[in-house]
Structures are given as structure tokens and as C-alpha cells.
């Protein structure tokens, strides 16, 4: 029993805190420049998002984590991308830009809509998006998805 505890302590103490993430995992804080965050998100979306079906079979994976605070950035979510608010409550991470966090259908030629828009997720934040996505007057957050595209613990104002 004592040997097992020592082995666990040795393994745990060998892990850095905070962890050393690969470059595909980024943690942002409200002190980070919006341009820096936007550039990272746009680079991921260039590989795993956009028209038509860019990234559907990509080997690239991305995670963007946001510490509590407000963020005035547009966050398009492509294939194999996860957006996480790191607050204890969704109201602690707020996206204030016009589009906020969103997922457009991956191929506008597919009718109807988002039949192959999947493998992405977003959770634990508030969005104050006001963008008009179409001409019918509806505004706010857009999440076009067919499957494997979870939304969890959101406040959509």
C-alpha cells in the first residue's frame, strides 16, 4: 500500500502545473490582445473550417480555453475544434462580439443545411451575439450542426 502511494506521488509530482499543452491547445485570458486571440482562432479555422467542408478529414485538433472575462472576438468553430469557458458558471466568460462563438454549415451547397457539420463543441460561456444571419430578422448565436456537435452550459442572450 505504501509503495503504491509513493508511486502515485512520484507520477503526480512529475507533471508540471499548469500542464505543458501542445500548440493546438491554447488558454486565453482577458488580458490577451483580441488580435492575438483572433489570429489563433482564424488559423485553426483556415485548416478545419470554411467552405466547402475544409477540414472534414483533417488530422488537426484544436482546443481554445477562455479564462473568466469578456472577449470581443469572433470565434468560428470548425471541425475537431472545442471552445471552453473556464469559469465556474457560464456568465463568467462572455463573448461580446457581433457573431461571438458560432458554427456555420460546412457546405452551403448541401440542401438542406448542415448535414455534414459535425465534430465540434462549445461549452460554459455566455454569448451576447447580435449578428443577423439571414434576412428574416433573427439575430444571435448560430450553431448549424448535424451530429457530434455538443453545446453545453451556455447563456445565449
C-alpha positions as CSV (number, residue, x, y, z in Angstrom):
1,X,0.0,0.0,0.0
2,X,2.8,2.4,0.9
3,X,4.7,1.6,-2.3
4,X,1.5,2.4,-4.4
5,X,1.1,5.7,-2.7
6,X,4.7,6.6,-3.3
7,X,4.4,5.6,-7.0
8,X,1.3,7.8,-7.4
9,X,3.0,10.7,-5.7
10,X,6.1,10.3,-7.9
11,X,3.9,10.2,-11.1
12,X,1.8,13.2,-9.9
13,X,4.9,15.3,-8.9
14,X,6.4,14.7,-12.4
15,X,3.5,16.6,-14.1
16,X,4.0,20.3,-14.4
17,X,1.3,22.6,-13.1
18,X,0.0,24.2,-15.2
19,X,0.5,21.5,-17.8
20,X,2.6,22.0,-20.9
21,X,0.0,22.0,-23.7
22,X,0.7,21.3,-27.3
23,X,0.4,24.3,-29.6
24,X,-3.1,23.2,-30.7
25,X,-4.3,23.8,-27.1
26,X,-4.4,27.5,-26.1
27,X,-5.6,29.2,-22.9
28,X,-6.6,32.9,-23.2
29,X,-7.3,35.5,-20.6
30,X,-9.0,38.9,-20.8
31,X,-5.6,40.5,-20.7
32,X,-4.6,38.9,-24.1
33,X,-5.0,41.2,-27.1
34,X,-8.1,40.5,-29.1
35,X,-5.9,40.4,-32.3
36,X,-3.8,37.6,-30.8
37,X,-6.8,35.5,-29.9
38,X,-8.4,36.2,-33.3
39,X,-5.3,35.2,-35.2
40,X,-5.1,31.9,-33.4
41,X,-8.8,31.1,-34.0
42,X,-8.6,32.2,-37.6
43,X,-5.5,30.0,-38.2
44,X,-7.4,26.9,-36.8
45,X,-10.4,27.7,-38.9
46,X,-8.3,28.0,-42.0
47,X,-7.3,24.4,-41.5
48,X,-10.5,22.9,-40.2
49,X,-13.4,25.2,-41.3
50,X,-14.9,27.2,-44.0
51,X,-16.3,26.3,-47.4
52,X,-16.7,23.7,-48.7
53,X,-16.0,21.2,-46.0
54,X,-12.5,22.3,-45.3
55,X,-11.0,20.0,-42.6
56,X,-13.6,17.3,-42.6
57,X,-10.9,14.6,-42.6
58,X,-8.1,16.8,-41.1
59,X,-5.6,15.3,-38.7
60,X,-5.5,18.7,-36.8
61,X,-7.3,19.1,-33.5
62,X,-7.8,22.4,-31.6
63,X,-8.9,23.5,-28.1
64,X,-9.4,27.1,-27.1
65,X,-9.9,27.8,-23.4
66,X,-11.0,31.1,-22.1
67,X,-10.4,32.3,-18.5
68,X,-13.2,34.3,-16.9
69,X,-13.6,37.7,-18.5
70,X,-15.1,39.4,-21.6
71,X,-13.8,38.7,-25.1
72,X,-14.6,40.9,-28.2
73,X,-13.6,38.3,-30.8
74,X,-15.4,36.3,-33.5
75,X,-14.9,32.5,-32.9
76,X,-15.9,30.4,-35.9
77,X,-15.8,26.7,-34.8
78,X,-14.6,24.3,-37.4
79,X,-14.2,20.5,-37.5
80,X,-12.3,19.0,-34.5
81,X,-12.4,22.2,-32.5
82,X,-13.5,22.7,-28.9
83,X,-14.3,26.1,-27.2
84,X,-14.3,26.1,-23.4
85,X,-15.1,28.8,-20.9
86,X,-13.1,28.2,-17.7
87,X,-15.4,29.9,-15.2
88,X,-17.4,28.1,-12.6
89,X,-20.6,29.5,-14.2
90,X,-21.2,30.3,-17.9
91,X,-21.8,34.0,-17.0
92,X,-18.1,34.3,-16.1
93,X,-16.8,34.0,-19.7
94,X,-18.7,36.4,-22.1
95,X,-18.3,36.8,-25.8
96,X,-19.4,40.3,-26.7
97,X,-18.7,40.5,-30.5
98,X,-21.4,40.6,-33.1
99,X,-21.1,36.9,-34.1
100,X,-19.5,35.5,-30.9
101,X,-18.9,31.8,-31.0
102,X,-20.6,30.2,-34.0
103,X,-20.7,27.2,-36.3
104,X,-21.9,27.8,-39.9
105,X,-22.9,24.9,-42.1
106,X,-19.7,23.5,-43.6
107,X,-21.1,23.3,-47.2
108,X,-23.7,25.8,-48.4
109,X,-24.3,23.6,-51.5
110,X,-25.9,20.8,-49.3
111,X,-29.7,21.2,-49.2
112,X,-31.0,21.2,-46.5
113,X,-28.3,22.9,-44.5
114,X,-25.8,21.4,-42.1
115,X,-25.9,17.7,-42.9
116,X,-22.2,17.3,-42.6
117,X,-21.3,19.9,-40.0
118,X,-20.1,17.9,-37.1
119,X,-17.1,17.0,-34.8
120,X,-17.0,20.3,-32.8
121,X,-18.2,21.6,-29.4
122,X,-18.6,24.6,-27.2
123,X,-19.4,24.9,-23.6
124,X,-19.6,27.0,-20.4
125,X,-19.8,30.6,-21.7
126,X,-22.3,33.4,-22.4
127,X,-22.7,34.9,-25.8
128,X,-24.2,38.4,-26.5
129,X,-24.1,37.9,-30.3
130,X,-26.3,40.2,-32.3
131,X,-25.4,39.3,-35.9
132,X,-28.3,38.9,-38.4
133,X,-27.5,35.6,-40.1
134,X,-30.3,35.9,-42.6
135,X,-33.0,38.4,-43.8
136,X,-35.8,37.2,-41.6
137,X,-34.8,39.4,-38.7
138,X,-33.4,36.6,-36.5
139,X,-30.3,37.6,-34.7
140,X,-27.9,36.0,-32.2
141,X,-25.8,32.8,-31.9
142,X,-25.7,30.4,-34.9
143,X,-24.9,26.8,-34.3
144,X,-25.6,24.8,-37.5
145,X,-24.8,21.2,-36.8
146,X,-26.0,17.7,-37.7
147,X,-24.3,15.4,-35.1
148,X,-21.4,15.2,-32.7
149,X,-21.5,19.0,-32.2
150,X,-22.3,19.5,-28.5
151,X,-23.3,22.7,-26.8
152,X,-23.2,22.6,-23.0
153,X,-23.9,25.1,-20.3
154,X,-24.5,28.2,-22.4
155,X,-26.2,31.5,-21.8
156,X,-27.5,32.9,-25.1
157,X,-28.7,36.5,-24.6
